[in-house]
Amino acid sequence: MVLGDASEQLVELTRLLGLPRHQHPDGLGGYPATDRQNLGMLGMHGTYEANMAMQHCDVLLAVGARFDDRVIGNPTHLPASSGRIIHIDIDPSSISKRVKVDVPIVAMSGMC
């Protein structure tokens, strides 16, 4: 979001959908940290709320995020067995690299 200069679109989408959201360490600064829908950062240095929301969600929409070990720990915990994962990225090799996703979307540069 930050590199793609799409922060405004991210805020608009988040508010339109009314969903809680978390921040990946690589995306810090791409979304207002004080926004009421922001649960904070994920992973070993993240907030309890963000980690629990990610592990127990029905649908996880990951846009331009990496599922590295410091963010998700054990991939089998993401999300609970009934959850679905949608992963959007411009790098096809990043999709389903560590975490099997249900809906892979490869975006063109400038689209995300």
ZISUL-V540814 format. One record per helix or strand of 2 or more residues. SS is the DSSP state (2 for helix, 1 for strand). FROM is the first residue (numbers start at 1). TO is the last residue. If there is no record, write none. Layout:
SS&FROM&TO  SS&FROM&TO
//
This chain:
2&7&17  1&21&23  2&25&27  1&38&41  2&48&55  1&59&63  2&69&72  2&75&77  1&84&89  2&92&94  1&103&106
//
